[in-house]
Amino acid sequence: MPANDAAEAPIYDTLVQEHGDVLATARKAAEETQQRAEAVLDFRGPIAAVPDAAPAEPAA
């Protein structure tokens, strides 16, 4: 039985209904983190704005 065959995994379906699709959420978070890391670590040109990054505090 393939691991991703939801038709054969009633326990998994029940868990997804109760708690949401944790695997899909984790996958999306990993992809977003990878995109942000690539943007931050791109040394080819000027610094690009990083989405959802907190603004720097002004120096006192």
Secondary structure by P-SEA (a helix, b strand, c coil): cccccccccaaaaaaaaaccaaaaaaaaaaaaaaaaaaaaaccccccccccccccccccc
